[in-house]
Amino acid sequence: MDITAEIKASLGDEWLAVLYESKVRPQRTRSIHIDVPQRENDPAIQYTLLGIELQVGKRRFACPDLPTARYMRVFARLGCRDFAIPYDITKISPLADELETSWQRSIFLVTEVTRKESDKVKKLVKSKLVKALRTEIETAGAGDLMPEFTRETKQR
């Protein structure tokens, strides 16, 4: 059995792509595009005089607040260029927590499964895991650039 499939099966509903598809995509969302390499990255959150930024390599992306930066860091780490972010800012922080926890559990399981393997095999398995997650998130899609507002408003 493939190690990535084994990790996905052991995480079940806590698999990062499943969380994205079941908890993020059904909500009213807007799509975000960040120009990052499509591979595993090491993003960092920077606190600057102008606010909070997400740094991936030499690129920096402005973020309105820390929860949004944490949320975007999950996807930047996987190399996802297009993804959805909840329009309701109160829902971003709990989702960022869940997505980061799922990522950490995935990495923990990779280290457990490949404990006796060489470093080359460990990197290969982690790379396959990242690619599988990125592919599933891309399949779920990023949605519309802006959400639809179908409510009628009272105007005089």
C-alpha positions as CSV (number, residue, x, y, z in Angstrom):
1,M,0.0,0.0,0.0
2,D,1.2,3.5,-0.8
3,I,2.4,5.4,2.2
4,T,0.4,8.6,1.3
5,A,-2.8,6.5,1.0
6,E,-2.0,4.9,4.3
7,I,-1.6,8.3,6.0
8,K,-4.7,9.6,4.3
9,A,-6.7,6.6,5.6
10,S,-5.3,7.0,9.1
11,L,-6.3,10.7,9.2
12,G,-9.7,10.1,7.7
13,D,-11.8,13.2,8.1
14,E,-8.9,15.1,9.4
15,W,-6.9,14.9,6.1
16,L,-6.1,18.4,5.1
17,A,-7.8,18.2,1.7
18,V,-10.9,16.7,3.2
19,L,-11.1,19.6,5.7
20,Y,-10.7,22.1,2.9
21,E,-13.4,20.5,0.8
22,S,-15.9,19.9,3.7
23,K,-15.4,23.0,5.8
24,V,-14.0,25.8,3.6
25,R,-15.6,25.2,0.1
26,P,-19.3,25.0,1.3
27,Q,-19.0,28.5,2.8
28,R,-19.1,31.8,1.1
29,T,-15.5,32.3,0.0
30,R,-13.3,34.4,-2.2
31,S,-10.4,33.0,-4.2
32,I,-6.8,34.0,-3.6
33,H,-3.9,33.6,-6.0
34,I,-0.3,33.7,-4.7
35,D,2.6,33.2,-7.0
36,V,4.6,30.5,-5.2
37,P,6.5,27.5,-6.6
38,Q,4.4,24.3,-6.9
39,R,6.5,22.3,-4.4
40,E,6.9,22.2,-0.7
41,N,7.9,25.7,0.5
42,D,9.0,27.1,3.8
43,P,6.8,30.2,4.3
44,A,7.3,32.6,7.2
45,I,5.1,35.2,8.7
46,Q,6.8,38.6,8.9
47,Y,5.8,41.5,11.1
48,T,6.7,44.7,9.4
49,L,6.0,48.4,9.9
50,L,3.3,48.1,7.2
51,G,1.6,45.2,8.8
52,I,1.8,41.4,8.5
53,E,3.2,39.7,5.4
54,L,3.6,36.1,4.3
55,Q,7.1,35.5,2.9
56,V,7.7,32.6,0.6
57,G,11.3,32.6,-0.7
58,K,11.9,36.2,-1.9
59,R,8.2,36.9,-2.5
60,R,6.0,38.7,0.1
61,F,2.3,38.8,0.2
62,A,0.4,41.4,2.3
63,C,-2.1,40.0,4.8
64,P,-4.8,41.9,6.7
65,D,-4.3,40.1,10.0
66,L,-2.5,37.2,11.6
67,P,-5.2,34.5,11.2
68,T,-5.3,35.2,7.5
69,A,-1.5,34.9,7.3
70,R,-1.6,31.6,9.2
71,Y,-4.4,30.3,6.9
72,M,-2.4,31.3,3.8
73,R,0.8,29.8,5.1
74,V,-0.8,26.3,5.1
75,F,-1.5,26.6,1.3
76,A,1.8,28.3,0.6
77,R,3.6,25.5,2.3
78,L,2.0,23.0,-0.1
79,G,2.7,25.1,-3.1
80,C,-1.0,25.8,-3.8
81,R,-1.3,28.9,-6.0
82,D,-5.1,29.2,-6.0
83,F,-7.3,28.5,-3.0
84,A,-10.4,29.7,-1.3
85,I,-10.5,31.8,1.9
86,P,-13.7,32.3,3.9
87,Y,-15.3,35.7,3.4
88,D,-16.4,35.8,7.0
89,I,-13.2,36.8,8.9
90,T,-14.4,35.2,12.2
91,K,-14.1,31.8,10.6
92,I,-10.5,32.1,9.4
93,S,-8.8,31.6,12.7
94,P,-10.5,28.3,13.7
95,L,-10.0,26.9,10.2
96,A,-6.3,27.9,10.3
97,D,-6.0,26.0,13.5
98,E,-7.6,22.9,12.0
99,L,-5.6,23.0,8.8
100,E,-2.3,23.5,10.7
101,T,-3.1,20.7,13.1
102,S,-3.9,18.4,10.1
103,W,-0.6,19.3,8.5
104,Q,1.4,18.6,11.7
105,R,-0.3,15.3,12.1
106,S,0.5,14.3,8.5
107,I,4.2,15.2,9.1
108,F,4.2,13.2,12.4
109,L,2.8,10.2,10.6
110,V,5.4,10.5,7.8
111,T,8.2,10.5,10.4
112,E,6.6,7.5,12.2
113,V,6.1,5.5,9.0
114,T,9.6,6.3,7.7
115,R,11.4,6.0,11.0
116,K,13.8,3.3,9.8
117,E,14.2,4.6,6.2
118,S,17.0,6.7,4.8
119,D,16.8,10.4,4.5
120,K,16.3,10.2,0.8
121,V,13.2,7.9,1.3
122,K,11.8,10.3,4.0
123,K,12.1,13.3,1.6
124,L,10.5,11.3,-1.2
125,V,7.5,10.3,0.9
126,K,7.1,13.9,2.2
127,S,7.2,15.2,-1.4
128,K,4.6,12.7,-2.5
129,L,2.4,13.7,0.5
130,V,2.7,17.4,-0.5
131,K,1.9,16.6,-4.1
132,A,-1.1,14.5,-3.2
133,L,-2.5,17.3,-0.9
134,R,-1.9,20.0,-3.5
135,T,-3.6,17.9,-6.2
136,E,-6.7,17.3,-4.1
137,I,-7.0,20.9,-3.1
138,E,-6.7,22.0,-6.8
139,T,-9.4,19.5,-7.6
140,A,-11.7,21.0,-5.0
141,G,-11.0,24.4,-6.6
142,A,-10.7,27.9,-5.4
143,G,-14.1,29.2,-6.3
144,D,-15.1,32.6,-7.5
145,L,-12.9,35.7,-7.2
146,M,-15.7,37.4,-5.1
147,P,-18.7,35.7,-3.5
148,E,-22.2,36.3,-4.8
149,F,-24.4,38.5,-2.7
150,T,-27.9,37.4,-3.5
151,R,-29.7,39.3,-0.8
152,E,-32.2,41.9,-1.7
153,T,-31.5,45.3,-0.1
154,K,-33.9,48.0,0.8
155,Q,-33.3,51.2,-1.2
156,R,-35.4,54.4,-1.0
